[in-house]
Amino acid sequence: MKTVRRLIYLETLAAVGFVTSAFLALFFFFDFVDELQWLGKSGTGRLEDTYQLQHVFSYVFLVMPTHLYELLPITTLIGTIFVMARLAQSSEYTILRTSGLGPGRALQTLLGLGLGFVLLTFAVGDYLAPYTDLQAQLLKARYQGNITVGRTGAWLKEKQRYGSYAVNVNALSVTGMQGIRIFEFDANGLLVSLTQADRGRVDNADAWVLDKATRTEFQTAVPAGQTPRAANSQSRINRVLLDNYRWPTEISLEMVSVALLKPERMRTVDLYQYIQHLEANGQASQRYEIEFWKKVFYPLSCIVMVVLALPFAYLHFRSGNITNYVFGGVMIGISFFLLNNVFGYIGNLNNWLPWVAAGVPGLLYSIASLAAFGWLVLRR
């Protein structure tokens, strides 16, 4: 069985590698053409910050791991279908069956191969792709303008011991955060202070250091026996200019990145920490929970893909072209990708359980593939 396993593994790895390379080359061309529109432009107006051809190539290469993560389940399906259909067409799979490769062993062999693709997809999606995608965005931020979302940037909230904070970060750049505003509220919901700075950075993940900060404190004198919101309470405003201001906080740079970048491009751990932060501060986390569970289940879809490909080995034919079967595999892969995204949006709109919205597509395709496999085994 070691020889049979080695044969299937090598054939499948070669096919998946070829298909993946072809798709990556196609995406490389599309991204390269799309980036040419920014060639010769500068987000800062300075000549040294002009977007040049080497920057275009650097950006396109940096986003390739993200495309690889998105493509791996689909290319796994296409490559495995090609191998299984080719073995069936040449009657090699029939010989393997007569040599002792029963349905159970065939399924076990492909599950082992699928597990390897699961680990590869997880490693690329959780370690390589988030890092390279962030570097790509920072590269564009340097030559085309800062990373931001909407007109006001990202808003975050944090509760601390003596009050709560609403934080606004307008953009990320290669030097840190840009356009920072920190609103401080007391236990009664009254504004206590406003801290503003054009630039800032995260220091040791437990505080922010703001450069050239302006801190405005609102002090309200409340007469005895009256509430803080009384009409005759007296207010005083103090404004202080600080070269450096250190603000203790648990909001990390990764949390700011999640708020400014697409959550599906972040690490699973960062998403989980951000969800915990949102729940601790009474904020909605449904969208990010769905993305978290999609990050958990997405690598497992490689196992679903190899199981989907196994029934093609039981289609007996001696003549004909296997292109139709490969095309069918492409359509199945695309339909899985689309259904996965649709369930995420529908689950967010209808407030479904996050793990249900993320896991149902994979479950449906697993049931369909096992049903097809069982029917072909019993029929043949």
KAJO-V412449 format. One record per helix or strand. SS is the DSSP state (helix for helix, strand for strand). FROM is the first residue (numbers start at 1). TO is the last residue. If there is no record, write none. Layout:
BEGIN
ss->(SS SS)
from->(FROM FROM)
to->(TO TO)
END
This chain:
BEGIN
ss->(helix helix helix helix helix strand strand strand strand strand strand strand helix helix helix helix helix helix helix)
from->(2 47 53 92 103 147 154 163 176 191 207 234 253 263 268 286 301 323 354)
to->(38 49 89 98 144 147 160 173 185 203 221 248 260 265 280 298 314 350 379)
END
